Amino acid sequence: MERPEPAFQTPDSGALHLRGEAGRLLAHLEMHLVRQPDDLTGHTRRVMIAWRLGDPDAIYGALVDLFIALAERGVGLKSAMLSRTALQLGPSQRRFLASHLASGVRADEPVQPPASRSVLTRGLVGMASPAL
């Protein structure tokens, strides 16, 4: 039996019980979201797949990217995704995201702790220095 490409699988499909298939789908979504950062369905699927895999770095990166894509919009979606995944995130990751529920995250904003699996950040980490 031929399996569909990961992009055409739904998160509830039987193939996702295999860690390798879910990992492939997650990697595909990461590449897809670089090209189409406004795809909220893709962002949500990515968060949920990372959550099912139990991969805190992938969850955090997916949430940071969702917060970037939504900016100050979609507080309900951001809050729901953060609540659903909070137990698999570290305390500093939860604090960072909770403090950005209303404002979102800018791609050029320093992210602390770093989100190594984010595909939309510009790689800035640490604290922003005050304007001189």
QUIRAVEN-V631146 format. One record per pair of residues at least 24 apart in sequence whose ideal C-beta (glycine too) atoms are under 7 Angstrom apart, sorted by the first residue. I is the first residue (numbers start at 1). J is the second residue. D is the distance in Angstrom with one decimal. If there is no record, write none. Layout:
I,J,D  I,J,D
This chain:
7,32,6.9  11,45,5.4  11,48,5.4  11,49,6.1  16,52,6.8  19,53,6.7  22,49,5.6  22,52,6.6  22,53,5.6  25,49,6.0  26,50,6.2  26,53,7.0  26,58,6.3  30,119,5.1  33,65,6.3  33,119,5.9  34,119,5.0  37,69,5.3  37,120,5.7  38,69,6.1  40,69,6.8  43,69,5.7  44,81,6.9  47,81,5.1  47,85,6.5  51,84,6.5  51,85,4.9  51,88,6.5  54,88,6.3  56,88,5.2  56,89,5.9  56,90,6.7  57,116,5.8  57,117,5.0  58,117,5.0  59,85,4.9  59,88,5.6  59,89,6.2  60,89,5.9  60,93,4.9  60,115,5.5  60,117,6.9  61,115,4.8  61,116,6.6  61,117,2.8  61,118,4.3  63,97,5.7  64,105,5.9  64,111,6.0  64,115,4.2  64,118,4.5  64,121,6.3  65,118,5.3  65,119,6.0  65,120,4.5  67,97,6.7  67,100,5.6  67,104,5.0  67,105,4.2  68,104,6.7  68,105,5.0  68,106,7.0  68,107,5.3  68,120,4.5  68,121,6.9  69,120,7.0  70,104,5.5  71,104,3.9  72,102,6.5  72,103,5.7  72,104,5.2  75,101,5.6  75,102,6.0
